[in-house]
Amino acid sequence: MNKEQLVSMLRKTGHKVTPQRLAICKEVLSSQEHPTAEMIFERVAKQYPGLSMTTVYHTLNLLKKLELVHELGFNSKPSRFDPNTSTHINIICQKCGKISDYQSEAIQDYWNRIVLEMKLEPVGQRLDIYVVCEDCRN
């Protein structure tokens, strides 16, 4: 989603378009690393020193509401935010916490078959595989 589409969506849904909100959106929506709210805050606060964590959390909740990100909650660790909302597997390192996406047509086909068999209409999905990544193994 480009900036103009994002601005249009925010305005259409009755939300303010501020430079801080756009910077937060850009940071999370362009990320491949599934950042935490704190990571987003640290990066965006460099450009907007008056930024508050409240603004970050409000914006992340808005992005969730608009279905532009998924929140990946973990029992004892901060939530991470995933801008990839399509069906995929999150590969999560148990040591360092790195998260990467694995996506293929086979996963989507299998998911579609499961949904048909269950005769339900899911409102979301989350598939995680826990590993020890190559960096942590070395």
Order of alpha helices (4+ residues) and beta strands (2+ residues): alpha-alpha-alpha-alpha-beta-beta-beta-beta-alpha-beta-alpha
